[in-house]
Amino acid sequence: GKKKGRNFPHSNSIDPASCLVVIATPSETHYELAKAAIDFGFRRLLVEKPVCHSLSLARKLSKLCCKTGTDLRVNHERRYHPLYIQVRKWIQEETYGPVRTIRASVLTSARNPGRAILDKTGPLFHDGTHAVDLLTWYLGMPDRVVSVLRSYPNSPVEEQALALMTYPKGETVFLEAGGMRNYFQFELDIQTENARFLVGNDEVRFWKSEPSRKYKGFKSLTPISISEKSSAGSNPFLNLYDSLFRHLSGKSSRITGDMEENLQILTLLDTIRRRAEKRFLGV
């Protein structure tokens, strides 16, 4: 209608059902913008992470997507990097034995550059969502969560979030988000029964259990070279859009990260925050 399309100068030539809407704005705007797009008639959305800045809004958005048949995906781009895809394959097929422990680190400062404070999500939701996304993709949901949040008095968000999580198959995960660092670091240190993978923004390393050269009768972790290249290319953003457009064209695609998956991610992030022991930092 005329009123409906007044903010879209070429709305008469737009078929909302065939368009892709990309929402790459601060977290606190995601719900309202996604709702507005769905209300207008758009049924294909790609939203920047996290899908919403609270679990309650994510639940509302999930119900709206189900009601309207909206296909909403979230930009957790590491799912489309060939290295993280390969690690998932090793984990699921137990190529190097079952996972024993994972240390997941998303280290930064809540106050510098400050986006986690400005949008009032905190480093757990704003940055930790990347780690929780991969952990959920690799292992599913934990059966127990013990967590601690450290923050300054009267601050709306935490400075550091720590969580110890156990999983039904016996895996144990230690997660740290924020942490009052003067640097940014994303890293997963994955230790299986027979190998260790260190994957992150700064380096990629791989060790495999081999007979020790130093100790007779023992095995040691031996460095093995690993390539980040594949036929898919190493740019996860291009791979994401390629997978998304193939999916929307009805072709075979590796697309993942729908609204229901992201509702799980938000549920886990909310559990870590809600159940956490709160500790205050000195000013």
N, C-alpha and C positions, 0 to 999 in steps of 0.2 A: 504494500500500500504506500501511498504518498508519505504519510507520517513515518512509516517504518523505515523508508529508505532515504530520508532527508539528509542524513549524514554521509551517504555514499553517493558521490556525484555521478557515477555511472551505474547506479543500482538497477536500472531497467535492463541492463545487459548482463547482470550477474545472476548466475544460477548457484545459490548458496550451497545446494547439496553436492555440487561438483567441485567446490573450492576447498583449499586447505588454508585454515587460519593458523598462523604462528603467533603465539603469545610469548614474547621474550621481554618481560617487564619485571619490576620488583615483585617479590613473592606475595606481598600483602595485596596486590592487585589481581592476582591470578583468578580467584573465584569469580569476582564481579565481571571481569572481562570475558572469561569463559562462558559464564551464564548469559551475558549480553549477546555473545556470538551465537550460542545455541538458541536463544529466544528469537534472534533474527532469522534463523533457519539454517545456519551452518551446521554440518554434521561430521566434519573432519577437522580435528584440532591437534596441534602439536604445541605443548606447553613446556616452558622452561622448568627445571627442577627448583624446589619441590613443587608438586602439583598444586598444593595449597599450603599456607603457613600454619594451619591448624588441622587436627584430625576431624573436628566437627564440620568444618567447611568441606573437607575432602569427602566426607560421608554424604553431604548434601549434593555435591557435584556428581558423585558416583550414582546417586539415585536419579539425578536429572539425566545423566548419560544413558542409563538403563531405560528410563521412561521414553526418551526421544530417539533411541537408537544411534546415539552419537559415538563415533569412533575417536576416542581421545588417547593420545600417546604422549609420553613425557620424555624430555631430552636428558636422559642419562647416557651420555655419548660413549662411555667406556664399554657398554654392551656391544658396540659396533667396531671396536678395535680388535684386529685379528689376534693379538696377544691374549687379551682377556677372554676371548672366545675359546682359544686353545686351552687356556688354564681351566675353564669350565668343563671342557671335554675331558681333560685329564682327571678332574675331580669326579665327574659323574661316572666315568668308566673305570675309576680307580686304577688308572694306568700305572701309578707309582704307589699303590696301596691307598687305604682310606686316609682322609684328613684327620690329623690329631689336633693341631692347634692353628689358629690364624691370629696374627696381630695386625689390626687395621688402624692406620693412623691418617687423620686428616688434620694436619697441624697448621695453625695460623693464629692471628690475633683477632679477637672480636672487635677491637677498637681501631685497628689499622690494617686494611683500608676502611673498615667500619660498616660495610654493607650489612653484616649480620646484626648490628645494633640499629641501623637506620630503618631496616624493615621489621625489626623487633622479632626476628625468628631465632637469633642466637646461632652460634657456630654448629650446634648439633643438627638443627634442621637445615640451615643454609648450606653448610659444607659437608657435614656428616652424612647427609642423604646420599652422596656418591658412594661412600663405603657401605652403608646399609643396603643400598640398591644391589651392589655386587654380592654382598653376603647373602641376601635373600635369594638372588638369582642362582648362587652356587649351592647354598645349603638348605634353603627354605626358612621357616620360622623357628626360633629357639623355643625350648620348653621352660627355660628359667632365665631371668634377667636380674642382675644385681648391679646397681649404678650409684654414682656420686656426681653431683653438680657443684662446682665451685663458682661463686660469683661475688661481686662487690655489693655491700649493703645498698639497698634501694635501686640497684640496677635491674632493668626489665629483662635482661637475658644473662645466661651463664657465660663465664670466661673459659671454662673447661668442663667437658662432659666425659666421664669415664664409665665404661660398662663391661661387665664380665657376663658372657652368655654361654649357655650350654645347649646342645642340640640333641634331638632324639637318637641319632646314630652314634653319639659319643664325642662329637667334635666340641672343642672349646674355643671361644673367640674373646679376645681382649680388644676393645674399641676405645680410641681416644679421639675426641674432636675439640678443636680450639687449642687450648693448652698454653695460651699466653706466649707464643713463639714470635720471634722477629723474622720469621721466614715461613714460606708455604711449602708443605710437603704432603703429597698423597702417596701412600704406600701400603701394600698388602704383603705381609711375610707369612707365607703359607707353608706349613710343615706337614708332610704326609709321612706314612710309615717308612717310605724308601727314598724320599726326595725333599727338597726345599726350593720354593719359588719365591723370589723377591721381585715384585712388579710394582712400578710406580711412575710418577712423572719424571723423576731424576735418573733412575737406573733400572735395568732389568738384569737379574742374575738367576742362575739355575745351578743347583747342585744335585748330584745323584749318589746314592749309597753304593760304594765300591769297597773291595777289600783294602784295608788300610796299608799304606806303605811304611808306616811307623810302628804299628802295634800288631803283632802276630795274633791271628785269631779274631781280630776286631774288624769292623767296617767303619769307614769315614765318609763324610760328604765330600765329593770330588766335583770341582767346577766343570760345567759343561756349557759350551756355547749355544746360544739360542737366537733365532732370527725374529725380528719384529715384522718382517715383510711377508706378504702373502698376495695371492692373486686378487684379493679384495681391495688391496691398498691399505696403507696404514693411517689414513685420515678418517677418524671415526665419524666426523660430522658429515662428510660426503657419503660415507657408507650408510649412515642413518637415513639421509634423505633419499638415497637410492633405494634402500629397503622399503621406506615409507611409500614412495611413488610406485614401486612395483606392487606393493600391497594394495594401494588404492586403485591400481589399474587391473586388479584381479589376477596378477601374475604371482608365481612362487616367490616367497620373500622370507627373510629371517626376522621380520619385524617382531618386536616384543615390547614390554613396558606399557601395557594398556592400563585403563583406569583401575581395574580390580587389583592388578599387581601393585600399583602405586598406593592403593588404599592399604595394602599389607605393609608397605614400607612406612607410611605415615603412622600406622598402628604401632609398629615397633619403635619408631622414634618417640611417639607419645608415651609408650610404656617406659622407655628409658628415662624420660624426663619426669613423668608423673610418679614413678616409684622411687626416684633417686633420694638418697640421703643428701640434704642440703648443707653445704658448708660455706662460710663467709670468709672472704679474703680481707686482709688488713688494707686500709686505704694508704 
